[in-house]
Amino acid sequence: MDEELDNWFAREVLSHEPALVRYLARIWPRHHEVHDLRQEIYIRVYEAALRSRPQNPKSFLFTTARHLMVDRVRRERVVSIEATADLDALNVLVDEISPEHHTSARQDLRRLADAFDMLPVKCRDVVWMRKVEELSQREVAARIGITEGAVEKRITKGIRLLAELYYGGDADDIGGATAAARTETEHGKQNAD
């Protein structure tokens, strides 16, 4: 294990454990699952920090917690009325938003929007329909006239490129990745014509 990462994790993440447990206990309807949720959140944060340390660890911790709870609710086929009512509470921030947090969040959103804009058009359209409009793979395929397999490939490529652009290395690597993807997309278009 990386001792520097472990020290960072203890200092920047574990120091917020009491607030995290209170947050989970207040929001999550099945209190017996709080400690399991906490552990899964820690795993997600630690794994993300292996790739890139978040600029605001506390915010990242609580955002990860919120996403995990939303993911769990979505996975459940039958959503209880209690869980649905608590979804609104998931948008409540633990602390008041500081100017630094507000600025950091806006910068993150701008970086994500810029990364999304750099995606090849076909990938961007499919990612938008699947992840933002929440259309099924079949609906996306029908809407743009391609196979479900092609939708899946574009989603995979789009998400991979988006992650590289958002979290990625230097600008040359990112530019090369999107240029290659755009060239591939244009080449496929020429072959289709």
Order of alpha helices (4+ residues) and beta strands (2+ residues): alpha-alpha-alpha-alpha-alpha-alpha-alpha-alpha-alpha-alpha
